[in-house]
Amino acid sequence: MKPEKIRELTKDEVLQWERDLQEEIFNLRIQNFMGKLENPLRLRMARRDLARVRTILQEDHLGIRALASKEKSDVRE
């Protein structure tokens, strides 16, 4: 996912996506270990997505760039 799209999400949505990616990476690593991973590139893409999400969360925490607020996301829907 592009960083611009991630920044449009609320903090809760980004945190949930981070948890989902961590779980996906765990499952992909197990599949890779068992030799049943169909697309090895998916593991690399998931790790990069997780790094991207964590970078954006850190930017929000430091005040460099803010994530979308709850009010903005309600208007968007």
C-alpha positions as CSV (number, residue, x, y, z in Angstrom):
1,M,0.0,0.0,0.0
2,K,1.2,3.5,-0.8
3,P,2.2,5.8,2.1
4,E,-0.4,8.4,1.0
5,K,-3.2,5.8,1.4
6,I,-1.9,4.8,4.9
7,R,-1.8,8.4,6.0
8,E,-5.5,8.7,5.1
9,L,-6.4,6.1,7.7
10,T,-7.0,6.8,11.3
11,K,-4.5,5.7,14.0
12,D,-6.7,2.8,15.1
13,E,-7.0,1.5,11.5
14,V,-3.2,1.8,11.1
15,L,-2.5,-0.1,14.3
16,Q,-5.0,-2.8,13.3
17,W,-3.3,-3.1,9.9
18,E,0.1,-3.4,11.7
19,R,-1.2,-6.3,13.8
20,D,-2.6,-8.0,10.7
21,L,0.7,-7.6,8.9
22,Q,2.6,-9.1,11.9
23,E,0.3,-12.1,11.9
24,E,0.6,-12.5,8.1
25,I,4.4,-12.4,8.3
26,F,4.4,-15.0,11.1
27,N,2.2,-17.3,9.0
28,L,4.3,-16.7,5.8
29,R,7.5,-17.5,7.7
30,I,6.0,-20.8,9.0
31,Q,4.8,-21.7,5.5
32,N,8.3,-20.9,4.2
33,F,9.9,-23.1,6.8
34,M,7.6,-26.0,5.9
35,G,8.4,-25.5,2.2
36,K,4.8,-24.7,1.3
37,L,5.1,-21.0,0.5
38,E,3.7,-20.5,-3.0
39,N,4.8,-16.9,-3.5
40,P,8.1,-16.1,-1.7
41,L,7.8,-12.5,-2.9
42,R,4.8,-12.0,-0.6
43,L,6.9,-12.4,2.5
44,R,9.2,-9.6,1.3
45,M,6.3,-7.3,0.4
46,A,4.6,-7.9,3.8
47,R,7.8,-7.0,5.6
48,R,8.2,-3.8,3.6
49,D,4.5,-2.9,4.2
50,L,5.1,-3.4,8.0
51,A,8.2,-1.2,7.9
52,R,6.2,1.4,6.0
53,V,3.4,1.3,8.5
54,R,5.8,1.5,11.5
55,T,7.6,4.5,9.9
56,I,4.3,6.3,9.4
57,L,3.3,5.6,13.0
58,Q,6.7,7.0,14.2
59,E,6.2,10.1,12.1
60,D,2.8,10.6,13.7
61,H,4.2,10.0,17.2
62,L,7.0,12.6,16.6
63,G,4.7,15.1,15.1
64,I,6.4,15.1,11.7
65,R,3.2,14.2,9.8
66,A,-0.2,13.5,11.3
67,L,-2.5,10.7,10.4
68,A,-6.1,11.3,9.5
69,S,-8.2,12.3,12.5
70,K,-11.4,10.5,13.3
71,E,-13.5,13.4,12.2
72,K,-11.9,13.5,8.7
73,S,-12.5,9.7,8.2
74,D,-16.2,10.1,9.1
75,V,-16.6,12.8,6.5
76,R,-14.9,10.6,3.9
77,E,-17.3,7.7,4.3
